[in-house]
Amino acid sequence: MARECEKNGAFYSAIKRSPHGKQTVTTVDFVAELAKRNWHLSLREANQWIENNICTFRDISTQEGEERTFALFNPN
């Protein structure tokens, strides 16, 4: 049975780090990590979850649609 706390772990497992230190996560990668943990969300539901629960990442998508990209945001 899937547990709510597994969503955070799936999100952080989906993060990709560039050689320059930039950290990004795509909705597609997040949904794939969720599926490994027995969570089945649509891209839209995953985007809503990220927007509501992860305050340190901002949307940097360059195209319209549900396949979005989020990047680590440091306001300091």
Secondary structure, DSSP 8 states (H G I E B T S, - for coil): ---TTHHHHHHHHT-EE-TTS-EEEEHHHHHHHHHHTT----HHHHHHHHHHH-SSEEE--SSSSS--EEEE----
